[in-house]
Amino acid sequence: MLTIGDKLPDFTVPVQQGTNALPAGETLSQDAFPGKWKVLFYWPKDFTFVCPTEIVGYANLKQDFEDRDAVLIGA
């Protein structure tokens, strides 16, 4: 299990933002956002009340993460 400060393993995944279709060829990798902390969060139950609750909670803290040079990446 990775914890704070551990190096992410190499990965490349397709990106989707919002409800739009996947952009042509746009990907996200461990090299994205150089010089920033990356906060990866996952929601355990798509299409239940848990999913939007967690996403909204992180969205409410977005500025706090940005103030600390961190980006939020949800999956």
Secondary structure, 3 states (H helix, E strand, C coil): CCCCCCCCCCCEEECCCCCCCCCCCCEEECCCCCCCEEEEECCCCCCCCHHHHHHHHHHHCHHHHHHCCEEEEEC
